[in-house]
Amino acid sequence: MIGEFDIYGVYFPVFAIFAAIAFLFQVVIKRLLNAYGFYRLVWHPALFDLAMYVILIGVVTAAGVSLLPLA
């Protein structure tokens, strides 16, 4: 997966864009889980958030690679 996004003449690595999208998804999911009281059941919330981010970045990267032919 080699590619870059050109945003007004500034080149961004594809992985940085995918990481930002995964972070936005994580913020939304974290707020939903917090609203429903899910974090009361989690032993280590920061570790859970990290694991959720790693999973989301994998999903976003896999979806992005299959949808955006950049190479």
C-alpha positions in Angstrom: 0.0 0.0 0.0 2.0 2.9 -1.3 0.2 6.1 -1.9 -0.5 9.6 -0.9 -3.4 11.9 -0.8 -3.0 15.4 -2.2 -4.9 18.0 -0.2 -4.3 21.5 -1.6 -0.7 20.7 -2.6 0.2 19.0 0.7 0.8 15.3 0.4 -0.4 13.1 3.3 0.5 9.4 3.7 -2.4 7.1 3.2 -1.9 5.5 6.6 -2.1 8.9 8.3 -5.5 9.5 6.7 -6.6 6.0 7.7 -5.4 6.6 11.3 -7.4 9.8 11.5 -10.6 8.1 10.2 -10.1 5.3 12.7 -9.6 7.9 15.5 -12.9 9.6 14.6 -14.7 6.2 14.6 -13.2 5.5 18.0 -14.4 8.8 19.5 -17.9 8.1 18.3 -17.9 4.5 19.6 -16.3 5.5 22.9 -19.1 8.1 23.5 -21.8 5.6 22.7 -20.2 3.0 25.1 -19.8 5.6 27.8 -23.4 6.7 27.4 -24.7 3.1 27.9 -22.4 2.6 30.9 -20.2 -0.1 29.3 -17.1 1.3 30.8 -18.3 0.3 34.3 -17.7 -3.3 33.2 -14.2 -2.7 31.8 -11.2 -3.3 34.1 -8.8 -1.0 32.3 -10.5 1.6 30.1 -7.3 3.0 28.6 -6.2 -0.4 27.5 -9.6 -1.2 26.1 -9.5 2.1 24.1 -6.1 1.2 22.7 -7.3 -2.2 21.7 -10.4 -0.8 20.1 -8.2 1.7 18.2 -5.9 -1.0 16.9 -8.9 -3.0 15.7 -10.5 0.0 14.0 -7.3 1.0 12.3 -7.0 -2.5 10.9 -10.6 -2.5 9.7 -10.3 1.0 8.1 -7.0 0.1 6.5 -8.4 -3.2 5.0 -11.5 -1.4 3.8 -9.5 1.5 2.4 -7.1 -0.8 0.5 -9.9 -2.7 -1.1 -11.9 0.4 -2.0 -9.1 2.8 -3.1 -6.6 1.5 -5.6 -3.7 3.8 -4.8 -0.7 1.7 -6.0 
